[in-house]
Amino acid sequence: MTRWKSARVTLLGATAMVLLTGCASLGTSTDGATNRILGWKSALGSGTVSSYAEFDAGGTPRALGVAFSARALDGLPTGGSDRHHCFDRNKDGIVDLATECVHQYERVIPLPDAVARRVDIPFTWVLLNWNPLGHIPPGVYDVPHFDVHFYMAPIEDVFALESGPCGPEFIRCDLFEVARRPLPVNYMHPDFKDVGAAVPAMGNHLIDMTGPEFSKQPFTRTWIYGTYDGKVTFYEEMVTRAFLLGKPSTCFPIKSPPAVGVRGFYPTVSCLRHDARTGEYTVSMEKFVLRETQPPATR
């Protein structure tokens, strides 16, 4: 992403810290039962959610994920908005919370320092969104679900993507155009398409149009890639609350792009699990492979 002027970065950094309110750093503490390095923790529902990482003996990441405590899926908001992203669309001087705010609740959850300080791991933080009513398109993703974004772009750049009048998700018009700049063809799997889903404080979303939810099957979970300014900025697992409550223990292959623009370890599967012993739910990226940078392909 394009770097922003220093004054703007400072302001946005402060905004990000506001979003971190209620979060706590767990530093480099380790869960002995799972050999898990814990990151940041935030209140969620009637419980908590935290980031974590696991490594093999050689230092290769084995898992990067978020862990929902046993009660985190209880007591979640059933409607409304955290009011972080609103825009006076009809220009009447009043923001209507029902129609002019994004209906979601977000948490900024940095990954453990052992991840963020590694130059060979492109992912540094998680943006977790709870969508109590789902979101567009209607009849597909309009059920209660979580968006788990694993970001490569800096926090201050992401939160510089302001609300505005353009696109179905109402982002600032100039940012909408930048967000939709195409990727080099070798940096994205061909099943993923741009549907104009550029969102404030996220970026554009490329959707797998071959997913079962587009074949009249109920949406349970899906994989999404995020982009901005012709670059991949996040990997995303989107999963319904109902699917997690079904106590899954499964992994799904990630449709990886033929090439990457940044050298580092990238996941090949996305995993959703429930621990019967602790009641914990996890959403994680796993089976990482080291990929070397390849030049962009011309169309």
N, C-alpha and C positions, 0 to 999 in steps of 0.2 A: 504493500500500500504506500501511497505518497505520504511523506512525512508532513506534519502540520506545523505551523508556526509555533515557536516556543511558548508564547503566552497561551495559545489555545491548548497546547499539550498540558501545560500546568493546570489549567482549569479543568480539562477533561480527566486528568489524573485525580484531581480532588473529587470529581463526580464519581469516578470508579470507586474511590474509597468510601463514599457514601453508600454505594451499592454493596460494599463489603461489610456494612454495619451488621452486627449479629454474627459475623464470621470470626473464627479464631484460628490462628496458625498452630498447627501441631508440630511444626518444625520438621526434624528428621527422625521423629520417634518411630519405632517399629512395633508392629503387632506380631508378637512372637508366635502366635498360633498359625498365622498365614505367611510369615516372612514378608510382611507388607510394610512399605514405607508410607506413612500417613502424611497428607498434605494439610489443606485448610478444611475447616468444618463450619457449617452454617445450620441454623435452625430451619426446619422444614416440617410442615404439618405438626403432628404431635411428637416428632422426633428430630433427627438431624440427618444431614447429608454431608459427606466428606470426600475429598479426592484422595487417590492413593496410587502407588506404583509398586510393581514387583519386577525384580531383575534376576537373571540367572547368574551362575557363578562367574561368568565371563563379562558381566556388565551389560549384556544385551537386554533391553526391556522385554519382560515377559507379559506384562499387563499394565495399561494405564486406564484408570476408570474412576467411577464415583460409586460410593457405597451409601445406600439408604438404610438407616436404622429400622428396626422392626416396626416402629410406630410412625415412620416418616410419611407413609402413604395414607395415614388416618388424619382427619382434621384439616385437610387441605381446603382452601377456598373453593367454593362451588360456582362462583361467578365474580364479576367485577374485574378490577385491574389494579396493579400497583401504581398506576398513573405515571410511570416513568416515561412513556412515549405517547404523547397526546399532540393533537394539532387541530386548530380551529378551521376545519375544512370549509364551512359555509361562511366564514369571515363575518360572523355576527358579534364578535368580541367576547364570546362565551364558549368555553370548552365544555362540550356535553360528554360527561364521563361514560355514558352508555354507547355513544356513537362515534366519538372522536378520540378515543384512547385505545391503544392495543390491549386486548383482553388477555393479559398474561401476568405472571409473577416471575421475576428473574432473580437469579443468584450468580454472582461472580465468585468462582471457586478456583483459585490458583492451584496448579499441580505442585507436588512436593519440590523443594529446592533441588533435590537430587536429579530431577527431570529438567527443570527450568534452566539450570546452569550448564546443561550438556549441549554443546554445539551440534551434536549429531542426532539430537531428538528435536524435531521441529515443533512439537506441541508443548505449550507452556501453561495454558489455563483452560478452564471449563466455564462456559456460559450455560447454566441450567435454566430452562424455562418451563414453568407449569402453565398449561393452557386448560383451564377448567371447562371451557366450552369448545375446545379445539380451535381450528382456524380454517381458512379457505384451502381447497375448494369445497363447497358444500356437498354433502353426500359422500365425501372421501375422508378428509381429515378433521371433520367437525365432531370429534368425540374427545373426552378428557384424555390428555396425554402429556408426556414430557418430551422436550427437545433437549438433547444432550450434545452440545457443541464442543468439540475439542479444537481449540483455536491455535493457529500458527501466527496470526496477525497480532500486534500489540493491542493491549486493552484500550489505550488512548485513541488509537486509530479506529477501532471498531465503534466506540461510543461517540466518535465524531460524525457518524452517519446519522444525521438528524431527520426528524419527521418533517413531512411536507405534503404537497398535494398530488404527487405523481405515483402511478402504479397502483395495483390492487391493495398493496400494503401501506400506501401513503408515506413515501419517503421524499426528501427534497429532490426537486427535478434534476438538478445538475448531478447529484449523487446517483440518482436512478440510472442516468446514462452511463456514468463511469462504472457502476456496479455490473452492468450488462455487457461490458466489453468482452468479446469472446476470448476463450482460452486457445492456445495453440492446440491443434487437434490431437497431438500425442500426449497432452497433459490431462485428458479426461476420457473415461470409458465411454464408448459410443452410445450406450443405452441411456445416458443422462442428458437431459434437455433443459434449455433455458425456457422457463414459462413466465418470465417477468416477475418472479417472486423475490424482488429486492425489498428488504425489510430494514427499518431503522435499527441502529445499534446491532446489526447482524451482518448484512451484506446480501448478495444474491444467493438463491438456492437452486441448484440443478437437481432435477427430479428424475428418478428411474421410472420411465413411463411403461416399462414392462412389468412393474410390480403388481402383485395380485390385487391390490386395492383398486387398480384401474381395469380389472377384469371382473367387476361386480362382486368381489370377495370383501368381507369386512376387514377394515384396516386394523392391524395388530402392532406391526412394527415395520420400519423401512429404513434404508440407508440413504443419506443425502450428502452431496458435496456443496460447500460454500465457496463463493468466489467474489472477487472485487478487483476491478481494474486489470482484468486479464490474468489474474493470479488465483491459485487455490488458497483460501484463507482458513477454512475449517473442514473437519470431518464431523459428521453428525449421525447419531443413532436417534431415531424418533420412535417412541414406544408408548403404547397406551397404559394407563394405570391398571386397567382390567387384565392386560397380558401379564404384567408384573405380579398382580395378585394371584394369578394362576400358578405361581411358584415355578417358573421355568428353570431349566438347566440345559441350555443349548447355545450353540454358536452358529453364526451364519457367515458364509464367505463374503468378503467384500469384493465388489467388482472394481478392481484396481485399474488405474490408468496405465497405458503402455509405458509412460515415462514420467519423471518428476523433474521439477525445476530447481529443487533444493535438495542437496544431499542429506541423507539421514535415514533413521529407522522408521519404517512405515508398517502399519498393521495389515494383516490379510484376513482377519476374522473379527466379527463383532459378537460379543457374548452377553447373555442375559441369564442371571442365576439367582436362585434363592438358597440361603443356607438354613437348613432345618434346625440346626443347633442354636444359632443366634437369632434367627428370624430376619437376618439382613438380606437386602436385595442389592445386586451389583449390576452395573452397566459398564462394560469394558471393551477396549480394543486390545487384541492379542495376536500372538504369532507374528512378531515383528521381523522384518527383513531389512537389511541395509541396502539402500538403493542409491546409485550414483547419479549425479546430475547429467541430464542429456539436453542437448540444445532443442529449442522449440522447432517443431515441424511447420513448414509453410503449407498453407491450404492449397 
